[in-house]
Amino acid sequence: FGISLPDSPAAQYGYGSPVNGAPAPGDLVFWAEGGGGITHVGIATGNGTAIDANVAGGVVQETPIDAIPGYVGATRLL
C-alpha cells in the first residue's frame, strides 16, 4: 500500500488518524504497558480483538484488546 512505518511503537502512534470509538479491522492499536510511554502495537481484527506478537516468544496471537493492560488508543492509516 506504499506505507512505511518506523520500528518504534511510540513513533508509529503519530501516523494516520486517531480512531474515535472501537477500532476497525486493520487499525493499529497501541498500549503503554507498565504505565510509561507506548511500548506495544498490534493490528485490530474487529469485535474488540487484535493480533500482536508477545515479547517473550514472538508468537503472533489474537487477543482481546482489553486483555493487555494499558490500552492507549488506535490510529487508522488508510
C-alpha angles and dihedrals in degrees: 000000000000095000120138120192131189118247095244117089089213091055092045090057088069093061126088128004125311113254118232112206126357117358116250124222109288097026116128112242123201138203134191100209116196095020097282131101125313110305107162139042133189139168120254115238097184134258092066096302136113138187116238140154117244116231097231099061106001090239114159111227140165110243136173107260092231092052090076111070120237104035108185105177146274139271130206118219100184 
